[in-house]
Amino acid sequence: MSVQGFKGQALSWQSKNGIIELVLRRGPCNELGSLSLDELEKFAAALSHLQDEAHALIIHSELKAGFCAGADLRELYQRSQGMEKSEAVRGVRDFLERIHHVLNTVDAAPLTTIAAVHGVTFGGGFEFALACDLIIADKTARFCFPELRLGLIPGFGGIPRLKRDVGNAVVRDLLLTGRSFNATKAQQIGLVSQVVAEGEAPRAARATAAQVGKFDRQTAMTAKKFIKPIPLDELRHEIDIFCQLFPRPAVQTALKKFVESKDAQPYLP
Amino acid sequence: METSEKTLEEILSLAAAHFKVPREKLSPDDDFFKTLGIDSLQTLDLLTRLESHFHVELPDYELQGVSDFRTLAGKIQARL
């Protein structure tokens, strides 16, 4: 593995001309499970070296289905089968601690970070995008926090980061209804900075990355640190709440229903 | 204001064009999941395209259980 470039099963990255591109590439829609997490941790470790030579990070997906469908619920369900409750909760907490470390690293990176999203940007995928400084969406992008259908809350930092960016009424709407919404709506509520034509989000992100590279980096990073505090206490609290909710039988039932569902809208209860 | 029939026709035309199905193969009372052969991701894609075309928001839960074009047109018409 070279620090400058990496091609794994779940993602790849390359650093060129001051711009790092992290590309998600695990079918069907970049579900975040143990394989993705292993490779994301490699990226987070490499980022400390990459950031010396770069001013921007772009994250996008090469899959037609979308940016990321969130946590790998099939893996989550299968892993928890046959485990004692306490063991299952320990496993979940360990996974959440690790993914939080990765997303906190991206969130605080001394670079301008841009999520260039399309299609399904659900749950953990939405949370991944929220860790970035800017979200650029193409017209096919669709966002959703469907976790309540499972008897859970978002576990990858979603609520604290959403609260950082939009009003509490919007957070309640998205969280309590679990409805999905399109890129235009996401721009109206202030989450998305640009909406572009289908397939154009990476190109628009590269143009934006080139623009931000014109400014003095130290000034830009001072501004970022000033305007984008990381809600660490709330993020810790979120992990605790998730782990309290997870062992309930209702969650296991909902996970089973989702895993076995053939519905056209399996993210709905 | 669009009439229900016009809304219905626009949905049928949009679905036919996007999913590359001859328009004449689609009928208002068809089960669009079966006729178009679409999965959950394509359903979301269709929802996004309908919202964009009609300039409306369609909460997923309002469409839960809706599977024919005519009922879908009624849901959209109610938001125009």
Chai-1 contact restraints between the chains, C-beta under 6 A:
chainA,res_idxA,chainB,res_idxB,connection_type,confidence,min_distance_angstrom,max_distance_angstrom,comment,restraint_id
A,A65,B,L41,contact,1.0,0.0,6.0,A-B,restraint_1
A,T140,B,T48,contact,1.0,0.0,6.0,A-B,restraint_2
A,R142,B,L44,contact,1.0,0.0,6.0,A-B,restraint_3
A,R142,B,T48,contact,1.0,0.0,6.0,A-B,restraint_4
A,R179,B,P59,contact,1.0,0.0,6.0,A-B,restraint_5
A,R179,B,D60,contact,1.0,0.0,6.0,A-B,restraint_6
A,S180,B,D60,contact,1.0,0.0,6.0,A-B,restraint_7
A,N182,B,T48,contact,1.0,0.0,6.0,A-B,restraint_8
A,N182,B,E51,contact,1.0,0.0,6.0,A-B,restraint_9
A,A264,B,F33,contact,1.0,0.0,6.0,A-B,restraint_10
A,A264,B,S40,contact,1.0,0.0,6.0,A-B,restraint_11
A,A264,B,T43,contact,1.0,0.0,6.0,A-B,restraint_12
A,P266,B,S40,contact,1.0,0.0,6.0,A-B,restraint_13
A,L268,B,D60,contact,1.0,0.0,6.0,A-B,restraint_14
A,L268,B,Q64,contact,1.0,0.0,6.0,A-B,restraint_15
